[in-house]
Every structure is written in C-alpha cells, then in structure tokens.
Amino acid sequence: MLMRKVPAFVPASPWGLRLPQKFLFLLFLSGLVTLCFGALFLLPNSSRLKRLFLAPRTQQPGLEAVAQVAGHPLTREQESPPNPAPAAPAPGEDDPRSQASPRRRKGWLRRTRPTGPREEATAARASSATALRPQEGSISSSFDFNAFRSRLRHPVLGTRADKSKEPQSLVQSQREKIKEMMQFAWQSYKRYAMGKNELRPLTRDGYEGNMFDHVSVGGLGDSFYEYLIKSWLMSAKTDMEAKDMYYEALEAIETHLLNVSPGGLTYIAEWRGGILDHKMGHLACFSGGMIALGAEDAKEEKRAHYRELAAQITKTCHESYARSDTKLGPEAFWFNSGREAVATQTSESYYILRPEVVESYMYLWRQTHDPIYREWGWEVVMALEKYCRTEAGFSGIQDVYSKVPDHDNKQQTFFLAETLKYLYLLFSEDDMLSLEDWVFNTEAHPLPVSHPDSSGRGGA
C-alpha cells in the first residue's frame, strides 16, 4: 500500500505484467490456440486422431458377428480382419478362395464370437433370422441389362452400328477429327497426369487445385436449375414437382435477370447485392441448351417463346466467341459502355476449354437441325486445334483477344468429359445417345430415362 502512494510508481497490472508483456503473452496464446485447432482440422483423418479428439462411437455388442453372418462389410471404425476379404464372385460362381483358406476364416470368426449373455442372444437372433430366409441368397440384386435395354427407344450408339458401311461425308470427317482430338487429349492425360485434377500439357505434369466461381446463374447455381428440368425428364415426365419448380425458376430468371442489349443481344445478367451487373459468364451459356431442352414440355402458349429465347441466348454466347481474335470465348463478357459480348478486364479474357457454349450448340442442333449450329461448332474445333493444341495435350489460353495467346498449361478434365463429348454428339446422328433415352448430368455423364414399360425399340 505504501508503494502505491509513491507518485513515481506505476503498477504494471493486477497480474504483475506490463502492457507490452501482456501483448506478447496474448499473441503467444492465440498462436497456440490456432495451432491446436489447425492440427485438429487439417491433419489426416487417422484413427489415432479420432481416438485423441473424438468420443468413441458406441457399438452394439456382438455387431461383428452379426455383420459376418449377414454378409455386410464392417465399417472403418470397426475392427477389420488382418487380410481384407476379396471381391465377391459373380452370382452362380464358386469362390475358390473359400475352400483354400478355411483355417484363416475360422480364426477370424473365433475372434468375433460373442462371449457374454447379451452377445450370445444377439448372435442367436441373427442366426435365426438367417435360417428363416434360406432363399435370400438366391435372389439376384445385380443390374438387369436386358430389361433396361428393352426400355430404350433407340440403340445406345445409334442405328449405324457398322461404321465401315457409312458413306464418307463431311460430317463423318468432322466427327472423326473430334474423335482424334479426344483420343489425343485422353492419352496425354493418361500418360502425364493420371490421378490429378488436370494436365499441364506444356510442362507435362499433373495439377491439383480448386476453382471458386462467382454466384450467378452460371456459377454455383447452374446445376440447380439444370437438374430441375432433367429430373423431370429422367422420371419419364412423372416428377411434377421438379417440372413446376423449373418453370417457376425460369420465369423468375426472365423477370429479374434477362436483358436485351442496345445491339439486340439477349443475355442473363448477374445479381449482386441488389445491383444488376450487365455481365454474363461463360458458365451461364449452358442455359441456351437447358431452355431448349425444356421448351417441349412448357405450356403450349410458351413453347415457341422458349425456343426463341434459347436460340437468342445461344447466339449471344456465339457472339462472345466471334468477337475475339481466337474465335474462342472469354470467361465473362459485358454489355456496357457501348461494348457488347466482350470482356472488359484482362482477368476475364481467358479461356480454359469450357464446354457450355458447345453444349448449347448440341441441344439446339438436336431440337432444330439448323445447320448454323454445326457451323459454329466446327469453328470451335478449328480454334481449339489452332490455339490450344500442344505437343502433350490441349491447353487453355490466357487471352482470347491475342492472336498469339499464351497457354495456361492446364488441360481441364471437363474438356474430356464435356467439351469434346458435346462436339462429337453435335456431328453425330440424333439416336447416338438419344435424348429420348438419356439425360446428361452437369458433367455430361449420360443417365438413363426411367421408361415405365418395355415398349422401346432399342433392344437391337
């Protein structure tokens, strides 16, 4: 108390620490906390980490024995046998390993045998349930390909199965060129980057990374609108909820995002914090094909309108290609300051082999057979060959407005899954993966339509 009355004395703090010392202590403490939480969330998901930080999962006694009797595989949290069991043989075949190693299997069962009264009761119930269903093992749960094929309206690969009898034509040569590009891109990826997200064709190595896009109809939200109409189609047009949601969403897009530029180009703008950006991303160019796909099932008075809207949006996306020096489209293009369908920033002038524009070309061709869509598609093929092909694959380019663009050294995997696939289908017959039988998901993987009967004509 006497020390506090001395004017020259300034107490450090109630803990005996001065301000700089407290700052250093808090800094050290915050770093320690950050390190601990970082270790918890970023370390590999190992069993040792689970035992340290996570409460053990409660397990019903005798669960291993029940799983072994019922034929279900054990989860990763449960004890696993010393040697994992091989894949089950096909139905009707005997597994030679079941007779070759009976001693090992008996030893594993002995370790999981129940020891207490509750465990014995559980195992007894499981054994009795199995005994009451002796015929269950004979029921085949495999995919019935013949039944599936009988429901198809068209053969999977079209009616022209024998390619050697197909007459030589311009369309066939174009299709074969795209096929050669696909084979070249795939072999390069397989050789240099198998197991990675994408190929770096210049340095010939793989790359792993993530890409985050802006929120719009084109980025992070596109699959929602797309899957509404595709859920309706996959259900053989029985999922009324998905259909109603799609047309409600399409009306909202028209009301709030659809615009027409002074030059007459129809585009879907972006909505940011209550402000409309007069900009359309390459990712949003899938919408032309989506709207064309759903036009047939719209209300009768709306069908012609949606067909025209799909054509206009696809034309706008084509203009973003046509107005560049490479005839490839930028990542995003604007409609302001007297400039239309062009990128206004160098950060949006790149092209990474995206598929959305040629996807719409394919759908519009299937719907209308207007030759303009094949012409536009072939322009893309020639531009890819000229500006994107390298010795070890196809690379994106950093500036579509440069006649000598630099490569970004990345062959995206969607170039194989989507871009080349849609180009090939654009130059194929309509019954090659017919839209009556198949729905393409957002990565262009064909999913079958659930036809309710076997009245199809695709059994051949």
C-alpha positions as CSV (number, residue, x, y, z in Angstrom):
1,M,0.0,0.0,0.0
2,L,2.9,2.4,0.7
3,M,4.3,1.7,-2.7
4,R,1.1,2.8,-4.4
5,K,1.2,6.2,-2.8
6,V,4.6,7.0,-4.3
7,P,4.0,9.3,-7.3
8,A,6.7,7.8,-9.4
9,F,5.5,4.3,-9.1
10,V,3.2,2.9,-11.8
11,P,1.9,-0.6,-11.1
12,A,2.3,-3.0,-14.1
13,S,-1.1,-4.7,-13.9
14,P,-3.2,-6.8,-11.5
15,W,-1.1,-9.8,-12.7
16,G,2.2,-8.0,-12.4
17,L,2.6,-7.7,-16.2
18,R,3.2,-4.5,-18.2
19,L,1.3,-3.8,-21.4
20,P,3.9,-5.0,-23.8
21,Q,4.3,-8.2,-21.8
22,K,0.6,-8.8,-21.9
23,F,0.5,-8.2,-25.6
24,L,3.3,-10.8,-26.2
25,F,1.6,-13.3,-23.9
26,L,-1.8,-12.9,-25.7
27,L,0.0,-13.2,-29.1
28,F,1.6,-16.4,-28.0
29,L,-1.6,-17.8,-26.6
30,S,-3.6,-17.0,-29.8
31,G,-0.9,-18.7,-31.8
32,L,-1.0,-21.8,-29.7
33,V,-4.8,-22.0,-30.0
34,T,-4.6,-21.5,-33.8
35,L,-2.0,-24.3,-34.0
36,C,-4.2,-26.7,-32.0
37,F,-7.3,-26.1,-34.0
38,G,-5.4,-26.2,-37.2
39,A,-4.0,-29.6,-36.3
40,L,-7.5,-30.8,-35.5
41,F,-9.0,-29.8,-38.8
42,L,-6.1,-30.2,-41.2
43,L,-4.3,-33.3,-40.1
44,P,-5.2,-36.5,-42.0
45,N,-8.3,-38.3,-40.9
46,S,-6.5,-41.1,-39.0
47,S,-7.7,-43.5,-36.4
48,R,-5.2,-42.1,-33.9
49,L,-6.6,-38.6,-34.3
50,K,-10.1,-39.9,-33.8
51,R,-9.1,-41.6,-30.6
52,L,-7.4,-38.5,-29.3
53,F,-10.1,-35.9,-30.1
54,L,-13.4,-37.7,-30.8
55,A,-15.5,-39.7,-28.4
56,P,-15.6,-43.4,-29.3
57,R,-18.7,-44.5,-31.2
58,T,-21.0,-46.7,-29.2
59,Q,-21.2,-50.2,-30.7
60,Q,-23.8,-52.8,-30.2
61,P,-22.4,-56.0,-28.6
62,G,-21.8,-58.8,-31.0
63,L,-22.0,-56.5,-34.0
64,E,-19.0,-58.1,-35.7
65,A,-20.7,-61.5,-35.5
66,V,-23.9,-60.1,-36.9
67,A,-22.1,-58.4,-39.7
68,Q,-20.2,-61.6,-40.6
69,V,-23.4,-63.7,-40.5
70,A,-25.4,-61.2,-42.6
71,G,-22.7,-60.7,-45.1
72,H,-22.3,-57.0,-44.6
73,P,-18.8,-55.4,-44.7
74,L,-17.5,-53.8,-41.5
75,T,-17.1,-50.1,-41.3
76,R,-13.8,-48.4,-40.9
77,E,-14.4,-47.7,-37.2
78,Q,-15.0,-51.4,-36.5
79,E,-12.1,-53.9,-36.3
80,S,-11.2,-55.3,-39.7
81,P,-9.7,-58.7,-40.4
82,P,-5.9,-58.9,-40.9
83,N,-6.4,-59.5,-44.7
84,P,-9.4,-57.7,-46.3
85,A,-11.8,-60.1,-48.0
86,P,-11.6,-60.1,-51.8
87,A,-14.5,-59.0,-54.0
88,A,-17.4,-61.4,-54.1
89,P,-17.6,-63.7,-57.1
90,A,-20.3,-63.3,-59.7
91,P,-23.7,-64.9,-59.0
92,G,-23.6,-68.6,-59.7
93,E,-19.8,-69.0,-59.4
94,D,-17.9,-70.6,-56.5
95,D,-15.2,-68.6,-54.9
96,P,-12.0,-70.8,-55.0
97,R,-10.6,-68.9,-52.0
98,S,-13.5,-70.1,-49.8
99,Q,-12.0,-73.6,-49.9
100,A,-8.4,-72.7,-50.0
101,S,-8.2,-70.9,-46.7
102,P,-10.8,-72.3,-44.2
103,R,-8.3,-72.1,-41.3
104,R,-7.9,-68.3,-41.7
105,R,-11.7,-67.7,-41.9
106,K,-12.4,-69.8,-38.8
107,G,-9.8,-67.9,-36.9
108,W,-11.4,-64.6,-37.8
109,L,-14.8,-65.9,-36.8
110,R,-13.5,-67.1,-33.5
111,R,-12.2,-63.7,-32.6
112,T,-15.6,-62.1,-33.2
113,R,-17.5,-64.9,-31.4
114,P,-19.7,-63.4,-28.6
115,T,-18.6,-64.1,-25.0
116,G,-21.4,-62.6,-22.8
117,P,-25.1,-63.4,-22.5
118,R,-26.1,-60.3,-24.4
119,E,-23.7,-61.1,-27.2
120,E,-24.9,-64.7,-27.4
121,A,-28.6,-63.5,-27.6
122,T,-27.7,-61.1,-30.4
123,A,-25.9,-63.7,-32.4
124,A,-28.7,-66.2,-31.9
125,R,-31.3,-63.7,-33.2
126,A,-29.1,-63.1,-36.2
127,S,-28.6,-66.8,-36.9
128,S,-32.4,-67.5,-36.6
129,A,-33.2,-64.6,-38.9
130,T,-30.8,-66.1,-41.5
131,A,-32.3,-69.5,-41.1
132,L,-35.8,-68.2,-41.7
133,R,-34.6,-66.8,-45.1
134,P,-32.8,-69.6,-46.8
135,Q,-33.8,-68.5,-50.3
136,E,-32.5,-64.9,-49.8
137,G,-29.0,-65.7,-51.2
138,S,-30.5,-66.9,-54.4
139,I,-32.2,-63.5,-55.2
140,S,-30.1,-61.6,-57.7
141,S,-29.6,-58.0,-56.9
142,S,-27.5,-57.3,-60.0
143,F,-28.4,-54.9,-62.7
144,D,-30.8,-56.4,-65.3
145,F,-29.3,-55.2,-68.5
146,N,-31.7,-56.9,-70.8
147,A,-34.7,-55.3,-69.1
148,F,-33.0,-51.9,-69.2
149,R,-32.1,-52.3,-72.9
150,S,-35.7,-53.3,-73.7
151,R,-36.9,-50.0,-72.4
152,L,-34.7,-47.9,-74.6
153,R,-36.3,-46.1,-77.5
154,H,-33.1,-46.2,-79.6
155,P,-29.9,-48.3,-79.6
156,V,-27.3,-46.7,-77.4
157,L,-24.8,-45.9,-80.2
158,G,-27.4,-45.2,-82.9
159,T,-28.7,-47.2,-85.8
160,R,-25.4,-47.1,-87.8
161,A,-23.6,-49.8,-85.9
162,D,-21.3,-50.8,-88.8
163,K,-19.2,-47.8,-89.4
164,S,-17.5,-49.3,-92.4
165,K,-20.7,-49.1,-94.4
166,E,-21.3,-45.5,-93.6
167,P,-20.6,-43.3,-96.7
168,Q,-17.7,-40.8,-96.4
169,S,-19.1,-37.4,-95.9
170,L,-18.1,-34.0,-94.5
171,V,-20.0,-34.7,-91.2
172,Q,-18.2,-38.0,-90.8
173,S,-14.8,-36.5,-91.3
174,Q,-15.6,-33.8,-88.8
175,R,-16.8,-36.4,-86.3
176,E,-13.6,-38.4,-86.8
177,K,-11.5,-35.3,-86.3
178,I,-13.2,-34.7,-82.9
179,K,-12.7,-38.3,-82.1
180,E,-9.0,-38.0,-82.8
181,M,-8.8,-34.9,-80.6
182,M,-10.5,-36.8,-77.8
183,Q,-8.0,-39.8,-78.1
184,F,-5.1,-37.4,-78.2
185,A,-6.2,-35.5,-75.1
186,W,-7.0,-38.6,-73.2
187,Q,-3.7,-40.4,-74.0
188,S,-1.8,-37.3,-72.9
189,Y,-3.7,-37.0,-69.7
190,K,-3.3,-40.7,-69.1
191,R,0.4,-40.5,-69.8
192,Y,1.3,-37.4,-67.8
193,A,-1.4,-36.7,-65.2
194,M,-3.4,-39.7,-64.4
195,G,-4.9,-39.3,-60.9
196,K,-4.7,-35.5,-60.9
197,N,-7.4,-32.9,-61.5
198,E,-6.0,-31.8,-64.8
199,L,-3.0,-32.0,-67.1
200,R,-0.3,-29.3,-67.6
201,P,0.4,-30.0,-71.2
202,L,3.4,-27.6,-71.5
203,T,5.4,-29.0,-68.6
204,R,3.8,-32.4,-68.9
205,D,2.8,-33.0,-65.4
206,G,-0.4,-33.1,-63.3
207,Y,-2.0,-30.4,-61.2
208,E,-4.3,-30.5,-58.2
209,G,-6.3,-27.5,-57.2
210,N,-9.7,-25.9,-56.6
211,M,-11.6,-23.2,-58.5
212,F,-14.1,-20.9,-56.9
213,D,-16.6,-19.1,-59.2
214,H,-18.9,-16.2,-58.5
215,V,-22.5,-16.7,-57.6
216,S,-24.8,-16.4,-60.5
217,V,-27.0,-18.5,-62.9
218,G,-23.7,-19.6,-64.3
219,G,-21.6,-20.2,-61.2
220,L,-22.5,-22.4,-58.2
221,G,-26.2,-22.1,-59.1
222,D,-26.4,-23.5,-62.6
223,S,-26.8,-27.2,-61.6
224,F,-29.8,-26.4,-59.5
225,Y,-31.8,-25.0,-62.5
226,E,-30.4,-27.6,-64.8
227,Y,-31.3,-30.6,-62.6
228,L,-34.9,-29.4,-62.1
229,I,-35.8,-30.0,-65.8
230,K,-33.6,-33.0,-66.0
231,S,-35.2,-34.6,-63.0
232,W,-38.5,-34.3,-64.8
233,L,-37.1,-35.9,-67.9
234,M,-35.3,-38.7,-66.1
235,S,-38.5,-39.6,-64.3
236,A,-40.1,-40.2,-67.8
237,K,-42.0,-37.0,-67.1
238,T,-43.7,-38.0,-63.9
239,D,-41.9,-35.8,-61.4
240,M,-44.4,-32.9,-61.4
241,E,-42.7,-31.1,-58.5
242,A,-39.4,-30.8,-60.4
243,K,-41.2,-29.6,-63.5
244,D,-43.2,-27.0,-61.7
245,M,-40.1,-25.7,-59.8
246,Y,-38.2,-25.5,-63.1
247,Y,-40.7,-23.3,-64.9
248,E,-41.2,-21.1,-61.8
249,A,-37.5,-20.6,-61.6
250,L,-37.3,-19.9,-65.4
251,E,-40.0,-17.2,-65.0
252,A,-38.0,-15.6,-62.1
253,I,-34.9,-15.6,-64.3
254,E,-36.8,-13.9,-67.1
255,T,-38.2,-11.3,-64.7
256,H,-35.1,-10.4,-62.8
257,L,-32.0,-11.3,-64.9
258,L,-32.9,-11.4,-68.5
259,N,-31.9,-8.4,-70.6
260,V,-31.6,-7.3,-74.2
261,S,-28.6,-5.1,-75.2
262,P,-29.0,-2.0,-77.4
263,G,-27.4,-4.1,-80.1
264,G,-30.2,-6.7,-79.8
265,L,-28.3,-9.4,-77.9
266,T,-30.2,-11.3,-75.2
267,Y,-28.2,-12.2,-72.1
268,I,-28.7,-13.3,-68.5
269,A,-27.1,-10.7,-66.1
270,E,-25.9,-11.2,-62.6
271,W,-27.4,-10.0,-59.4
272,R,-25.0,-8.7,-56.7
273,G,-26.3,-7.2,-53.5
274,G,-29.4,-5.7,-55.1
275,I,-27.4,-4.3,-58.1
276,L,-27.7,-5.8,-61.6
277,D,-24.3,-6.4,-63.3
278,H,-24.7,-6.4,-67.0
279,K,-22.4,-9.2,-67.4
280,M,-22.8,-12.9,-68.5
281,G,-20.3,-15.6,-67.6
282,H,-19.3,-18.4,-69.9
283,L,-20.7,-20.8,-67.3
284,A,-24.2,-19.3,-67.9
285,C,-24.1,-20.2,-71.6
286,F,-25.4,-23.7,-70.8
287,S,-28.8,-22.0,-70.3
288,G,-29.5,-21.9,-74.0
289,G,-29.4,-25.7,-74.2
290,M,-31.3,-26.0,-70.9
291,I,-34.2,-23.8,-72.1
292,A,-34.3,-25.6,-75.4
293,L,-34.5,-28.9,-73.6
294,G,-37.5,-27.8,-71.5
295,A,-39.4,-25.9,-74.2
296,E,-41.3,-29.0,-75.4
297,D,-43.0,-29.6,-72.0
298,A,-43.9,-25.9,-71.3
299,K,-47.4,-24.6,-71.6
300,E,-48.4,-24.6,-75.2
301,E,-48.5,-20.8,-75.4
302,K,-45.0,-20.6,-74.1
303,R,-43.2,-23.2,-76.2
304,A,-42.4,-21.0,-79.2
305,H,-41.2,-18.3,-76.8
306,Y,-38.8,-20.6,-75.0
307,R,-37.4,-22.0,-78.3
308,E,-36.7,-18.5,-79.5
309,L,-35.3,-17.5,-76.1
310,A,-32.9,-20.5,-76.2
311,A,-31.8,-19.6,-79.7
312,Q,-31.2,-15.9,-78.8
313,I,-29.1,-16.7,-75.7
314,T,-27.1,-19.3,-77.7
315,K,-26.5,-16.6,-80.4
316,T,-25.2,-14.2,-77.8
317,C,-22.8,-16.8,-76.5
318,H,-21.6,-17.4,-80.0
319,E,-21.0,-13.7,-80.4
320,S,-18.7,-13.7,-77.4
321,Y,-16.6,-16.2,-79.5
322,A,-16.9,-14.5,-82.8
323,R,-15.8,-11.1,-81.4
324,S,-12.5,-12.4,-80.2
325,D,-9.3,-12.8,-82.2
326,T,-9.0,-16.5,-81.5
327,K,-12.7,-17.3,-82.1
328,L,-12.8,-18.7,-78.5
329,G,-14.9,-17.1,-75.8
330,P,-13.8,-15.3,-72.6
331,E,-14.6,-16.4,-69.1
332,A,-17.1,-13.5,-68.8
333,F,-18.4,-10.8,-71.2
334,W,-20.1,-7.4,-70.5
335,F,-22.7,-5.2,-72.0
336,N,-21.8,-1.6,-71.1
337,S,-20.0,1.5,-72.4
338,G,-21.0,0.7,-75.9
339,R,-19.2,-2.6,-75.9
340,E,-21.2,-5.9,-76.1
341,A,-20.3,-9.5,-75.6
342,V,-16.7,-8.8,-74.9
343,A,-14.6,-9.0,-71.8
344,T,-13.6,-5.6,-70.4
345,Q,-10.9,-6.9,-68.0
346,T,-7.8,-8.9,-68.6
347,S,-8.7,-11.1,-65.6
348,E,-11.8,-12.3,-67.6
349,S,-10.2,-12.7,-71.0
350,Y,-9.0,-16.3,-70.5
351,Y,-10.5,-19.5,-72.0
352,I,-10.0,-22.7,-70.1
353,L,-11.5,-25.2,-72.6
354,R,-15.0,-24.7,-71.2
355,P,-18.0,-26.7,-72.7
356,E,-21.1,-24.6,-72.0
357,V,-21.3,-23.0,-75.5
358,V,-20.9,-26.2,-77.5
359,E,-23.3,-27.9,-75.1
360,S,-26.0,-25.4,-76.2
361,Y,-25.0,-25.9,-79.8
362,M,-25.6,-29.6,-79.4
363,Y,-29.0,-29.2,-77.8
364,L,-30.1,-26.6,-80.3
365,W,-29.0,-28.9,-83.2
366,R,-30.9,-31.8,-81.8
367,Q,-34.0,-29.6,-81.4
368,T,-33.9,-27.7,-84.7
369,H,-31.4,-29.3,-87.1
370,D,-30.4,-25.7,-88.1
371,P,-27.0,-26.2,-89.9
372,I,-25.8,-22.9,-88.3
373,Y,-25.1,-24.8,-85.0
374,R,-22.8,-27.3,-86.7
375,E,-21.0,-24.4,-88.5
376,W,-20.4,-22.7,-85.2
377,G,-19.3,-25.9,-83.6
378,W,-16.8,-26.5,-86.3
379,E,-15.4,-23.0,-85.8
380,V,-14.7,-24.0,-82.2
381,V,-12.9,-27.2,-83.3
382,M,-10.7,-25.3,-85.7
383,A,-9.9,-22.7,-83.0
384,L,-9.0,-25.4,-80.5
385,E,-6.7,-27.0,-83.0
386,K,-5.0,-23.7,-83.8
387,Y,-4.6,-22.1,-80.4
388,C,-5.0,-24.8,-77.8
389,R,-3.3,-27.9,-79.1
390,T,0.2,-28.6,-77.9
391,E,2.6,-31.5,-78.2
392,A,1.2,-33.1,-75.0
393,G,-2.5,-32.2,-75.0
394,F,-4.8,-29.2,-75.1
395,S,-4.2,-26.1,-73.0
396,G,-6.3,-23.2,-72.1
397,I,-5.2,-19.7,-73.2
398,Q,-4.8,-16.6,-71.1
399,D,-6.2,-14.0,-73.6
400,V,-8.7,-14.8,-76.3
401,Y,-8.1,-11.3,-77.8
402,S,-4.5,-12.0,-78.7
403,K,-3.6,-13.6,-82.0
404,V,-0.6,-15.2,-80.2
405,P,-2.0,-16.1,-76.9
406,D,0.0,-17.6,-74.0
407,H,-1.1,-21.0,-72.8
408,D,-2.1,-21.5,-69.1
409,N,-0.6,-25.0,-69.1
410,K,-3.8,-26.7,-67.9
411,Q,-5.9,-29.3,-69.7
412,Q,-9.0,-29.4,-67.6
413,T,-10.6,-32.8,-67.1
414,F,-14.0,-31.4,-68.2
415,F,-12.5,-30.9,-71.6
416,L,-12.5,-34.6,-71.9
417,A,-15.8,-35.3,-70.1
418,E,-17.9,-32.5,-71.7
419,T,-16.4,-30.3,-74.4
420,L,-15.2,-33.0,-76.8
421,K,-18.2,-35.2,-76.0
422,Y,-20.7,-32.5,-76.9
423,L,-18.8,-31.7,-80.1
424,Y,-18.8,-35.3,-81.1
425,L,-22.5,-35.6,-80.5
426,L,-23.1,-32.4,-82.4
427,F,-21.7,-34.1,-85.5
428,S,-23.4,-37.5,-84.8
429,E,-26.9,-38.9,-85.6
430,D,-29.7,-38.0,-83.2
431,D,-30.0,-41.6,-82.0
432,M,-26.4,-41.6,-80.8
433,L,-27.2,-41.4,-77.0
434,S,-30.7,-40.3,-77.9
435,L,-32.3,-37.6,-75.7
436,E,-35.3,-39.8,-75.5
437,D,-33.3,-42.4,-73.5
438,W,-30.6,-40.4,-71.9
439,V,-30.2,-37.3,-69.8
440,F,-26.7,-35.7,-69.4
441,N,-25.8,-34.5,-66.0
442,T,-23.9,-31.3,-65.4
443,E,-20.6,-33.2,-66.2
444,A,-22.1,-34.7,-69.4
445,H,-22.4,-38.2,-68.0
446,P,-25.4,-40.0,-69.6
447,L,-28.1,-41.1,-67.1
448,P,-30.9,-43.3,-68.3
449,V,-34.5,-42.2,-68.5
450,S,-36.8,-44.4,-66.4
451,H,-39.2,-45.6,-69.1
452,P,-42.2,-47.3,-67.4
453,D,-42.6,-50.2,-69.8
454,S,-40.6,-52.3,-72.3
455,S,-42.2,-50.9,-75.4
456,G,-38.8,-49.5,-76.6
457,R,-37.2,-50.2,-79.9
458,G,-33.6,-50.2,-78.7
459,G,-33.1,-53.8,-78.0
460,A,-31.0,-54.4,-81.0
